């Protein structure tokens, strides 16, 4: 059995030129092209889509580089300003999310943490259990970059001075033992 095209050609209802045009239109439609869309517009459209994909990939790559740079800055700040606690003989317990952690500190370091002079920061990723002691100023800079890395910072309280206090001129030393 012959195709419909062949039958129309034999009957004289269509000519060969019209049959070729119909075949061409059918192939173009199968490829997703339309007769009314010129090739130049298709090229422009594909270039625009490619540029959009490239821009999205560049933004993702720049974000990854920025996060690596921030991580390197934090690591460098911790390494440079880390306070040595090796040989610590006093345990210091603190809350880390839902767990209680313990660090062994040297004499006087727990008092400095309580006064807000020293802070505890996480050395690695959020799941690590390695901690370091750094000055509070450095911990604040780390918190600006990644707040999850700072585990414990005690706020310094400003002492309220009463104007009617008769002992306001007498300073009580911090190391006074009762």
C-alpha positions in Angstrom: 0.0 0.0 0.0 1.4 3.4 -1.0 1.5 6.4 1.3 -1.0 9.1 1.1 1.6 11.4 -0.5 2.2 8.9 -3.3 -1.6 8.4 -3.8 -2.2 12.2 -4.1 0.7 12.5 -6.6 -0.6 9.7 -8.7 -4.1 11.2 -8.7 -2.7 14.6 -9.7 -4.1 16.4 -6.7 -0.6 17.5 -5.5 2.7 18.2 -7.3 6.2 17.1 -6.3 7.2 20.6 -5.1 4.3 20.8 -2.7 5.1 17.3 -1.3 8.7 18.3 -0.6 7.6 21.4 1.2 5.2 19.3 3.3 8.0 16.8 4.2 10.3 19.7 5.1 7.7 21.3 7.3 7.1 18.0 9.0 10.8 17.4 9.7 11.2 20.9 11.1 8.2 20.5 13.4 9.8 17.2 14.6 13.0 19.1 15.5 11.0 21.8 17.4 11.4 24.5 14.8 8.6 26.5 13.3 8.5 28.0 9.9 7.6 31.4 11.2 10.7 31.6 13.6 13.9 32.5 11.7 17.2 30.8 12.5 18.7 34.0 13.8 16.1 34.3 16.5 16.7 30.7 17.6 20.5 31.4 17.8 19.9 34.5 19.9 17.5 32.6 22.2 20.0 29.8 22.7 22.8 32.2 23.4 20.6 34.0 26.0 19.8 30.7 27.7 23.5 29.7 27.7 24.5 33.1 29.2 21.8 32.7 32.0 23.2 29.2 32.8 26.8 30.6 32.8 25.9 33.5 35.1 24.1 31.1 37.6 27.2 28.8 37.6 29.5 31.8 38.1 27.4 33.0 41.1 27.5 29.6 42.6 31.3 29.4 42.1 31.8 32.9 43.6 29.7 31.9 46.7 31.8 28.8 47.2 35.0 30.8 46.9 33.6 33.4 49.4 32.7 30.7 51.9 36.2 29.2 51.6 37.8 32.6 52.1 35.7 33.2 55.3 36.6 29.8 56.6 40.3 30.5 56.0 40.0 33.9 57.8 38.4 32.2 60.8 41.0 29.5 60.9 43.8 32.0 60.8 42.3 34.2 63.5 41.9 31.2 65.8 45.5 30.0 65.1 47.0 33.4 65.7 45.1 34.4 68.8 44.5 31.0 70.4 45.3 31.0 74.2 47.3 28.1 75.3 45.5 25.8 77.7 47.9 22.8 77.6 48.6 21.3 81.0 45.3 22.5 82.3 44.3 21.1 85.7 40.9 22.7 86.3 37.8 21.4 84.5 35.4 23.9 83.0 32.0 22.7 81.8 29.8 24.6 79.4 26.8 24.0 77.3 27.2 23.4 73.6 23.8 23.2 71.9 22.1 20.3 73.8 25.3 18.8 75.3 27.5 19.7 78.2 31.2 19.8 77.2 34.3 19.9 79.4 37.6 21.7 78.8 40.6 21.5 81.0 41.9 25.0 81.7 44.9 26.5 83.4 44.6 28.4 86.7 42.8 31.6 86.2 41.4 31.0 82.8 38.0 30.0 84.1 37.8 33.4 85.9 38.8 35.2 82.7 35.9 33.4 80.9 33.5 34.3 83.7 34.5 38.0 83.5 34.2 38.0 79.7 37.9 38.5 78.8 38.1 35.1 77.0 35.6 33.2 74.8 35.3 29.6 73.7 35.1 29.0 69.9 34.8 25.9 67.8 37.9 25.1 65.8 36.4 23.2 62.9 33.0 22.4 61.4 29.8 22.6 63.5 30.0 18.9 64.3 33.5 18.9 65.7 34.2 18.7 69.4 37.5 20.6 69.3 37.4 24.0 71.0 39.9 26.9 71.6 40.1 29.9 73.8 40.5 33.3 72.2 40.1 36.9 73.5 36.6 38.2 73.4 37.5 40.8 70.7 38.6 38.1 68.4 35.5 36.0 69.1 33.3 39.0 68.1 35.2 39.2 64.8 34.6 35.5 64.3 30.9 35.9 65.1 30.6 38.5 62.4 31.8 36.0 59.9 30.1 32.8 61.3 28.1 33.0 64.5 27.9 29.2 64.8 31.6 29.0 65.5 31.4 31.0 68.8 30.3 28.7 71.5 30.5 30.8 74.7 31.0 34.5 75.2 30.1 36.0 78.6 28.8 39.5 78.3 30.7 42.1 80.4 28.4 43.9 82.8 28.9 47.5 83.4 28.9 48.3 87.1 26.2 50.7 88.0 27.5 53.5 90.2 25.0 55.0 92.6 25.4 58.7 93.0 24.4 58.5 96.7 26.8 55.7 97.5 29.2 56.9 100.3 31.7 54.2 99.4 31.9 55.1 95.7 35.4 56.5 96.1 36.7 53.2 97.6 37.5 50.6 94.9 37.2 46.9 95.9 40.0 44.9 94.3 39.0 41.9 92.2 41.3 39.5 94.0 40.0 40.2 97.5 39.2 37.0 99.4 36.6 37.1 102.1 
